[in-house]
Each structure stands twice: as structure tokens, then as C-alpha cells.
């Protein structure tokens, strides 16, 4: 139904444009005499008609009102152009297409690969977060059989990743939002080449928007494929190739997951490029967080990769049943994913649950802080309830508009007692949330509408000794940051306040 509705609107739009062009040509050739004023009047009525049609589509849409209100506002201010902007930045993901093209996703048949593990936790508020996450995602909770290790920054992550890759005996599954064929990228990708030549099953997946051709050497990528590496460019399945660029812009695979022999797994904020290992002239030191996973929990990471591979190719890779090494490590681990292929935004719901469950403290590290109304209210309510809410954001931005949007939320948060810190002259890319210094999320999710509603994301929810390391890192980062004080913040120039307020209007589409 959605597909037919889209084609109907697109057809009307094309017909009206064609009518206008023909009228202009006939007028130009003196076959008919419309006059410039009459032509402009005709186009004016056409744009009004299209705008009203778009309003009807928006009002019938089940999307959340925060976004709907913005697009009604934009199409009102910019009739005609607003419709074009809508098709570029707010196209709906056509989940119905999954029924035909990817039936395992539509039916959630992929969950059969999750081990059936009992939930044995007692009733308390933190255990309820795991219970909620299990119920909304269908993913398994791994108890006392998964070891995690925090990898702080690229100088810990990349050596650990390369060492694990060199130990591979059966397979390597790797997906990144961004890969570049620069120094750091080639150091890792060269190992994939070697392992593929040894006969291992090596699969590499990257996002078509994040890893565009400007970042990749075609010659090098051909050499990867020639060595036997199975390389896939992740792109959305919408079935309309003409406007595929719109899908790439909106629905990005932002996940960073690596699985090696079912023995080692990696998930976190770092991509495969120089800047993530402090080798960028622009950024210099790059603050980020990744997680090394060993034990049965690696199955969860593997299943997310296999699901993405099936999504991108239509084929579920045949793999041997894992014989997991028995590891006893006290604690809980689960990995959940979210994306536009889900009817509900699972990770956003889990984060909302985590924030509302906090009793003592909430610690957040994020490169972007763009809050939807319900998430903003949850943080305000927590602070008003006596929970210590602390947020660390970059002191050196990577995107000017995103940084202005982030700062536009400072006033309302500071007024309710939330404490905000900017890392001194450093871009912090970590995606971490810690509840009561006891339970944490580490993954690929930014605190913004794009991550929560549009991107394909994944995060690990953990309660083990790694949380202590995350808390330690948070305090170390806080000591290297400037706290934003409300009285000082209010003294910023009036034109800066106006600019931040204006950018805030467009927060839902950034």
C-alpha cells in the first residue's frame, strides 16, 4: 500500500512538472501565449496543490509528531522546495518490501539462531532492564559465560583487533560504517587478504554512504576481492534504483562489528580509518571506546552480522554450529540491534528504560546530543529526582551543525541540574551510557534522532567488571573536560543564541 501511495504521489508530481515544461515550451515557440505572469500563477497553484497533498500524506503517516510538525512547517514555508527536501531527508522505510525480498527478516525467523537460554535473574530494577531488553529484542541474555574487555581508544583497539585477526583459523566476519584504504585501513585489510588466501571464509561489509568511493581505492578493493575476500557494500533494499541515493542518505548501517571464529568479537564506536588511531592532522587525539568480547556472547554478535549479510545479499551464510569455549566470567551480557527495518525503535526504548530505572547516577558519553522530547524529559525527570546526570560531549566538533544543535540543549538541561562537560579541544566519539555505575551500554549509538530512528545500530548491554573500567574512563575524561556552568553559558552572544535556536528547529533531520 505504501509503495502504491508513493508511486501515486510521484506520478502526480512528474505529470505536473511535465505539464509546466510543455506549457513553457509552447509559450516560447509562440504556439500559445500564456505570458510570464500566467505561467508563474499556474506554477503557484501547482505548488499549493502539491503542498496540500504532502500535508495529507504527513498527517496520515504514523510517524512520531516531533518529526511531522517539522515537515509541516518546512513545506508551509517552502512550498515546492519543501516537498523536494522531504523526499531527500524523510522518506519512510518501506518495511512491506521485506515481506517479499527478505522473508526471514519480516518473520523474524533469524531469531532461531539465538541460543535458548534461561533467564535466572532475581527481580530488581537493574535485572528488569535485561528482562525488558530480552522481551523487546528477542536476543539472548548471556549469564556468567561471557568476558568483556574495554578497549580505550585506537591504540588499544587496533592492536587487539589485528592480533585476533592473525589468530583466525576458520572465518572472519567484519562490518564497519566507514572503511578507508589509508594506512590504518590497509594494516587491517591486508590481514584479511592473507587469511582469505589461506582459505578462510572472510567477509567484509561496509556502508555505501559512510564508505563512499572518495574514501576507497578501487584498485585496492579489487585486490581484496581477487584474494578471496567476500566484499559487500551495504545498501537499503527499497527496490527503486532511481532514488537509491535517498536511501543511502537516510538509512545507514552504522554498526561496527567483527567476529573471528566465534571466539573473539568486537563492537563499539571505532571505524577503520586513520583518525580512529590518532593519525589525523585535523583531529589529532581521538577519544573512543570499543569492546572486546570472548565466550558465548560472541554468538550474539555473529548473528547480527549474519542478519546484515542476509539483508544485503538475500542469502544467509551457511556456517558450522559453534563449539564455544567454556568461559566462566561473572556478569551479564547481551547485544541488541535496532534499525528502520523494525516497527519499534528497540535501542531507543531500551535507553529510555535505562534512564527511567536509574536511582543514583547516569553517565553519558556521546559525540552528538540531539534530544527528542521524550528523551529530554526522561533526563530532566531523572535530574529532578536526585539522580546525578553527567554528560560528556566533544570540545572539538567534527560537524558544525551537529555541534550547534548539541549546544542548543544546554540551557534546558543545565536548568534542571544536569551536568555537562566538553572534552578540552578533543573530539570524543565514544557511545557509552552507564547506570548507577553498575550496568552499561557500549556500542554504535549516538544520542540523536538519526541513530535512534533511522540508522542500523547495535549496542552491548553489560554488567560485569568492564563497567568499573568504563566508570574509571569516564572520570578520567571528566577531569580533562571543561564543565559548562549555567551562569557563564547564558553570557554567550545573542547572535550565537539565535543561531543555536534556529539549528534546533531542524534537529529531527540532522
Buried (B, 14 or more C-beta within 10 A) or exposed (E): EEEEEBEEBBEBBEEBEEEBEEBBEEBEEEEEEBEEEEBEEBBEEBBEEBBEBBBEBBEEBEEBEBBBEBBBEBBEEBBBEBBEBBBBBBBBBBBEBBEEBBEBBBEEEBBEBBEEBEEEBEEEEBBEBBBBBBEBBEBBBBBBBBBBBBBBBBEBBBEBBBEBBEEBEBBBBBBBBBBBBBEBBBBBBBBBBBBBEEEBBBBBBBBBBBBEEEBBBEEBBEBBEEBBBBBBBBBBBBEBEEBBEBBBBBBBBBBBBBBBBBBBBBBBBBBBBBBBBBBBEEBEBBBBBBBBBBBBBBBBBBBBBBBBBBBBBEEBBEBEEBEBEEBEBEBBBBBBBBBBBBEEBBBBBBBBBBBBBBBEBBBBBBBBBBBBEEBBBBBBBBBEEEBBBBBBBBBBBBBEEBBBBBBBBBBBBBEBBBBBBBBEEBBBBBBBBBBBBBBBBBBBBBBBBBBBBBBBBBBBBBBBBBBEBBBEBBEEBBEBBEEBEEEEBEEEEEEEBEBBEEBBEBBBBB
